[in-house]
């Protein structure tokens, strides 16, 4: 009888736990995410290439595409571990990688590292299921999931780029390049500046551009530094914003396919380019048209997600120590220089990327603290400005190019208005720190 009563109580507690809105929400999100990955896998197979699930599974054995990213994902997972467990995990990862490197060297195979980090993350997933219970199991699985999401986001992005190149045979670069006249063709200006700096500037900007995810992990590790002690994750952190940007951004690529000036107007575009004139000669103002392009180059310009991610790093680094704030500022400026200076983006992409990020960040923070009038207004305003930018780039580029003194300041003002609205709205959301108590004055002793 006692066992039956206990069983009924246990079942009641379990069912009530599953009725909690947050648990149900995470269950729905997990199912949707899994279905999304499977759909991308099927889409990639349709074009004869492996999808994100296959690519990730292959890196258990083959040389990874990005070793630093895998070690960064392991570092995210280790925020739930004690320092002793972290040292053991890092040592095991390095040891496994040394064995893999020796085997590849002996077999004269492609070299690469990062397998050890992936093995450690997967190993802790097994430990969480088999050796942990209750809250400790949930916490460890959250850490593992956080690390794997970072890697899965990279693989998903690669598949998205493949889909954009295969499903969008024409691009809208002529429209964006024409609208960019209102801003003074910043990509052409930045391209000449980067080339004037020589190899040093080129290598520095290239490193910043490629290792953006690693910079994000550094900021995220600071935000999650107390997870092992408090045994819980903060309600909002940079990784959430990063993942949502990566999830929603490629959808805009499908609506507004753009390859970038170095391809549409540069030598990298081959015979598909309008002319080989980037970065020395800006395109002449003419009536824009849809232009066909190859099935290889990703249509990943509008909005600039590198700008969006760098903006998110900048925002989340503001609460850190001075060194972290300086690093966040440097990464944002250097990323803007790289996106424009390498010819990957137009100036209009940059403005759209900033508005895109601030709107997403406002939505996530509103979700975390509870929706109110100010949060709804900010998100609605950011969404409206972002939609207005895309519509103007598509249907008003000639007018924008013909009146740069009007539309150039308007574009900048639209971006600044969203920045101002974000700062003004979110500043009261910050937790107030009570002032330190002052000692009461004591009467002098006679």
Helices and strands as residue ranges (DSSP letters): H 2-18, H 21-46, H 52-58, H 67-77, G 78-80, H 83-107, H 115-131, H 134-167, E 170-171, H 173-179, G 180-183, H 186-210, H 212-223, H 227-230, H 238-255, H 261-264, G 267-272, E 291-292, H 305-317, H 322-341, H 347-369, H 373-395, H 397-402, H 404-427
